[in-house]
């Protein structure tokens, strides 16, 4: 595989120097940048439990927002109970406070009841939505103008293209919007497959 030439932002390097993120996590940030910025395609990052995928996600968001490679990032995770854990890890990587806005979808519950309601737009922001709420938030997410997706627990997206439930429909819609916008994709998981044919 060709060498990675992507240069991560100084803020990520400073977090690394402060031992807030590890060598492996910085390598993952660089790999995500190499794939999405230099090679113009998404990436699946499969790391074992304990490597720190939340901090990888935080490092990628910090890097892309700092360098202007993304403006509004959608971060999806398994459930509402995971959101606070993610925010805590983002703040750690940020040296105590993540330097960009983190917007929780659940803070705008009216969006679930009214398809015309909007989530307030912010530049240089990460929007966090758990998968069970992805479908009701999709109309508002489409109007946000997101330009990057970081999918935590990405094994939950497996084979969604062949399914017809609400989460699958939401994922397909968001994926299509991002592809049309030449957006960026990172999927993070410890379990990318259960059998080898899943990777074909």
N, C-alpha and C positions, 0 to 999 in steps of 0.2 A: 504494500500500500504506500502511495507517495507520502513524503514527509509533510507534517502539519506546519504550515507557514503562518497561520493566523496568529495575530498578536492580541492577547487579552488586555483589557484596560488596566491602567495603573491602579485603580481602586481595588480590583480583584487581586492584583499582586501585593498590594498593601495588606489586604485581609490575609493573604497567604503568609506574608512576612510576620504578621501578628499571630500566626498559628490559629486563625479562625477557620481556615479551610486548609485541607491537606494537599499534598502533591497530587494524589489521584483525582481530587475534586477539581483542581486547576487544570489538569490534563483533560478532564471531561468538558470543562468550559471551553477550552481551546478546540476540542474536537467538534463541539456544537457550532462554534464560530466557523471553523474550517468547512464544515458541511453546508451550513446555511448561508454564510456570507461569501466565502470564496468559491464554493462549488454549486451553490444555488439549489440545494435539495435538503430535505429534512434528515433527522437522525434518530435512531433508537439507541438509547444508552442503557445497557443492561448491567447493573452492578449488584453484587450480593448484598443481602441484608447487613446493615452495619457500616457500609461504606459512606453513607450520608447523602442520599439522593436529594433530600430537602435542601441541603447546603449547595449541592450542585445546581439545583433549580435556582436558588438565590444568586449564585455566582453568575449563571447565564443571564438572568434578568438584570443584574447589576451591570454586567458587561455590555449587553445590548442597549440598555437605556442610556448608559454613560457615553457610548460611542455613536448613538443615534441610529443604530441598526434596527431598532424597534421603538415605537412610541406608546402603544397600548397593547400590553401582553395579557392574554387570557391564560390563567393558571387553573387547571381543573384537578380535583382530588376526589378521593373515594367518598368521603362523607363530611358533614359539618364538624364532627369532632376532630377531623384532621386539619381544619383550617387554622385553628389557633396554634397548633404545633408548627405548621408551615410559617406562620407569621413570626413566631418566636425564633425559628432558625434564620429567617431572612434578617431579622434585627441583629442576631449574633454576627452574621456575615457582614452586616453594615457597621460593625463596631459598636453596637448598642442600639442603633436606630437605623433601619434601612433608609437610604437617602431619597427614595422616591415613594410616591403614594401607593399604598396597598388598599384597594377598595374591595370590601366584602359584598358579594351579591346580596346576601341575606339582609344587609342594611337597608335595602330598597324593596321591601316585601310587596309594595303596591304593584311592582312589575309582574309578579306572579298572578295578580288578579286582573290586570288591565294590559292587554297586548299593545296598547298605544303608549303606555308609560315608559319613560326612559330612565336609564341609569345615568347620572351626571357624567359628562365627558371630562376627563382630565388628561392633559398631556403628560408623558413620562410617568406612566402608572401601570400597576399590575392589578388586574381584576381577578378575584378568586371566587370560583363557583364550584360547589360539590356536584358530583354526577347526578344524584337524585333530583337536583334542582336545575340541571342543565336545560332540559326541555322547556319548562315555563319561562326561563330567562332568555331563550334563544332569539326571539324577535328583538329584544332590547340589545342583546349582544351584537346582532347584525348591524344595528344602527350606531354602535359605538365606533366602528371603524378600527377593529383590532387588526394588528399586523403581525402577530406572533402567537403561537400556542405552545405552552409547556404542559404536557399531560403527565401528571403524577399517577402512579399505580396504573401504568399504561396497559397492563395485561387485561384490564377491564374493557379496553377498546377492541380486544381481539374478536375478529369476525363480525364486527358491527355492520360492515358493508352488506352482509347477508341477512341481517335481522330487520324486523319491521316494528320494533317497540319504539317508545317515545325517545329514549336516550339515543338509540341508533339513528333515528330521524334527525335529532338535534345535532349529533356528531357529523352526520353527512352534510347537513346544511352549513355548519360552521367550517368544515373542511373545504367545501366547495367555495365559500366566500374567501377563505384564506388563499386557496390556490389561484383564484381569479385575481387576487390582489398581490400575487407573488410573495405571500407571507412566509414566515419561518415556522418550522415545526421541530419540537423536541419531545420525544416520548421517553419516560423514565420508568423502569420497572426492575424488580429483582427476579421476576419469573416471566421472561418473554415467551416461553413455550413450555408445554407439558410433554409433547412428543416432537421428534425432530421434524416431522412433516409440517408442523405449525410454522416453521421458519422458511418454508418453500415459497 
